[in-house]
């Protein structure tokens, strides 16, 4: 939408209006993972001696305060271009978790360092 209807050279923040702390996002991811792939059926968790997805959370010392608030003001794109998010936060996080679970080989390639920016869906 911004490419087609926005003003040349203008910048637009795109946000869903669903402000969350990063801890709330992580908790939502853990909850959705439990729905899609229950922890009791995940051998990777068992191998680490972890009973549930929240057990994967860790905190790092070099980012104090970053757990408090992340927000984007998307009022400009809404006002000028009439843009609205197509999904709410819960539907979006559910779709994202499903996508990653359905594309595990790609995820493993990215994590292993063998991914070379090949685009998915182009193979015929």
N, C-alpha and C positions, 0 to 999 in steps of 0.2 A: 504494500500500500504506500509506504513512504517513498519508494522508488518511483512509483507511477504518479502519485498525487502530491508528493512533497515538493517544497521549493528547492531549487538547485542551490547547493552549498549549505543548506540548513541542516541542523542536527536534531534528531528526535530520540528521546528515551522511550523505550518500549517496555512496559511493565504491566503485570497483572493486577496490581492493586491489592495484593495479598501479602502484605508485609509480615515477615516472620523473622525470628532470630535464627542463626544458623543451627542452633541446638533444636529448635522446633522443626526445621527442615530435616535434620538427621533423624529425629524421632519419627517423623512422617515416613521417611524412607524405610526405617526399621519396621514400622507397622505394615507398610505395603509389601515389603519383602516377606513378612510373616504370612500375609494373605496369599501371595503368589508362590512362595517356596518356603513352607513352614520350616523353622529352624531344626526341628527334630528330624527332618528328611534331608538336611544339608550336611553331607559328609565333610565338607571343608570346615564347618564350625566344630563338628565333633573332633576332627583331627587337631584342632587348636584347644580343645577342652572348653569350648564356649557353648553355653546352653541356649543362648538367644542372640539376636542381632544387636541389641543394645550393648552386649558385651564387647562389640568391636569398636565402640566409641573410645577415642583417646583425645587428650588435650595436649597442645604444644605450647611451650613457654614463650616462643617468639611472637605470639599474636595475642597478647593480653587485650581484653576489651572487644575483641572481634566477635565475641559470642553475644553481644548485646543487640545490635541492630544493623540491618542492611535494608536500604530502601531506595527506590527510584521514583522520581516525580515524572509520571507520564502524562501529566495534564495537557501539555502542549500538543502531543500527537492526538490526544482525544479531542481537544478543542478545535484544532486546525484541520485535522483530517477525518475526524469522526471515528477513529480507530477504537476498537474494543477487543479485549481478549476473547478468543474462541472457546477457551476452557477455563474453569476455575482451578484453583491450586490443587485440590484433591484429585480431580480428574486428570490433571496434567501430571502429577507425581505418579499416579497409578499407570498412566500410559508410558511414562518414561521408564519406570521399573520394569514393566512388561517388555519394552523394546530391548533393554539391556539383557534381560534374561533370555530373550529369543535370539539374540545375536552374541552368544557367549564366545564363539570362535574369534570374532572381531575383537571383543574385549580382551581376550587372552593375548591376541597378537599385539594390541596396544600396550598392554602391561609388560609383555616380554621384550618389547623394543623391536619386534620384527615388522610392525605395521609401517607401511611406507606411503600413507595417505591415499591408498586406493579407495575409490568411492564404492559404496555398497550399491547393489542393484544394477550395475552396468554390465555384468557378465551375461552373455547370452548362450 
